[in-house]
Amino acid sequence: MQGERLAEKHLRRKGLKLLARRFSAPVGELDLVMRDGRTIVFVEVKTLSDRRFKDPQDQVTPAKQRKLFRIAQWYLHHKKLDDRPCRFDVTSVVIPREGEVEIEHFEDAFLPPR
């Protein structure tokens, strides 16, 4: 949850507006749903305590991407936003035991599956 809060704060500073936090649907959950102009932005937040073994954004596998797409479709349909452009972002948050927090935002991190 701390990673999601830090990611949200970072994205708000970049001008994105929050629409939903931890949006739950029958098909799964979205960490953050934000708006960038007219574009609906589905943000997957990945948090780690260090990068020794992997980067947080590498955890968003193709299977996870497909799942996020299904949840996003559900969100758009039920919120009657089917006509809006959307994109999928990943925000990685590294919260080390010592040192500074690192936040990276990957805009358009992946495309919807075909």
C-alpha positions as CSV (number, residue, x, y, z in Angstrom):
1,M,0.0,0.0,0.0
2,Q,2.9,2.4,0.7
3,G,4.2,1.9,-2.8
4,E,0.7,2.7,-4.3
5,R,0.5,5.9,-2.2
6,L,3.9,7.0,-3.3
7,A,3.1,6.2,-6.9
8,E,-0.2,8.1,-6.8
9,K,1.5,11.1,-5.3
10,H,4.2,11.0,-8.0
11,L,1.6,10.7,-10.8
12,R,-0.5,13.5,-9.4
13,R,2.6,15.7,-9.5
14,K,2.9,14.9,-13.2
15,G,-0.7,16.1,-13.7
16,L,-2.7,12.9,-13.7
17,K,-6.0,12.9,-11.9
18,L,-7.1,10.0,-9.7
19,L,-10.3,8.2,-10.7
20,A,-10.0,5.1,-8.5
21,R,-7.6,3.5,-6.0
22,R,-7.5,-0.3,-5.7
23,F,-10.6,-0.7,-8.0
24,S,-12.0,-4.2,-7.5
25,A,-14.0,-6.0,-10.1
26,P,-15.2,-9.6,-10.4
27,V,-12.3,-10.3,-12.7
28,G,-9.6,-8.8,-10.5
29,E,-8.2,-5.5,-9.1
30,L,-6.6,-2.4,-10.6
31,D,-4.0,-0.6,-8.4
32,L,-4.7,2.9,-9.7
33,V,-7.1,4.3,-12.4
34,M,-6.1,7.8,-13.4
35,R,-7.0,10.3,-16.1
36,D,-4.5,12.1,-18.3
37,G,-6.5,14.6,-20.3
38,R,-9.2,12.5,-21.9
39,T,-7.1,9.3,-21.6
40,I,-8.0,6.8,-19.0
41,V,-4.7,5.4,-17.5
42,F,-4.6,2.0,-15.8
43,V,-1.5,2.0,-13.6
44,E,0.0,-1.2,-12.2
45,V,2.3,-0.4,-9.3
46,K,5.1,-2.7,-8.4
47,T,7.0,-2.3,-5.2
48,L,10.3,-3.9,-4.0
49,S,12.7,-3.2,-1.2
50,D,15.7,-3.5,-3.5
51,R,16.7,-4.2,-7.1
52,R,19.3,-6.9,-6.5
53,F,17.4,-9.7,-8.1
54,K,14.9,-7.9,-10.4
55,D,13.3,-4.6,-11.3
56,P,9.7,-4.2,-10.1
57,Q,8.4,-3.4,-13.6
58,D,9.7,-6.8,-14.8
59,Q,7.0,-8.5,-12.7
60,V,4.3,-7.4,-15.1
61,T,4.4,-10.5,-17.2
62,P,2.4,-11.1,-20.4
63,A,-0.2,-13.1,-18.3
64,K,-0.5,-10.2,-15.9
65,Q,-0.9,-7.8,-18.8
66,R,-3.8,-9.9,-20.2
67,K,-5.5,-9.9,-16.8
68,L,-5.1,-6.2,-16.5
69,F,-6.6,-5.7,-19.9
70,R,-9.7,-7.8,-18.9
71,I,-10.2,-5.8,-15.7
72,A,-9.7,-2.5,-17.7
73,Q,-12.4,-3.6,-20.2
74,W,-14.7,-4.3,-17.3
75,Y,-14.0,-0.9,-15.8
76,L,-14.5,1.0,-19.1
77,H,-17.8,-0.8,-19.8
78,H,-19.3,-0.4,-16.4
79,K,-18.3,3.2,-16.1
80,K,-19.6,3.9,-19.6
81,L,-16.2,5.1,-20.8
82,D,-15.9,2.8,-23.7
83,D,-15.4,5.7,-26.1
84,R,-12.4,7.1,-24.2
85,P,-8.8,6.4,-25.2
86,C,-6.8,4.4,-22.6
87,R,-3.3,3.2,-21.9
88,F,-1.5,0.9,-19.5
89,D,1.3,2.3,-17.4
90,V,3.6,0.7,-14.9
91,T,5.1,2.6,-11.9
92,S,7.9,0.9,-10.1
93,V,8.6,1.9,-6.5
94,V,11.8,0.8,-4.7
95,I,11.7,1.4,-1.0
96,P,15.1,0.4,0.4
97,R,15.8,-0.2,4.0
98,E,18.3,2.6,3.8
99,G,18.6,5.4,1.3
100,E,16.1,7.2,-0.9
101,V,12.9,5.9,-2.5
102,E,13.2,5.4,-6.2
103,I,10.1,5.9,-8.4
104,E,9.9,5.3,-12.2
105,H,6.9,5.8,-14.3
106,F,6.7,3.8,-17.6
107,E,4.0,5.4,-19.7
108,D,2.4,3.1,-22.3
109,A,4.3,0.2,-20.7
110,F,2.4,-2.4,-22.8
111,L,-0.3,-2.6,-25.4
112,P,-3.6,-4.4,-25.0
113,P,-3.3,-8.0,-26.3
114,R,-4.8,-8.7,-29.8
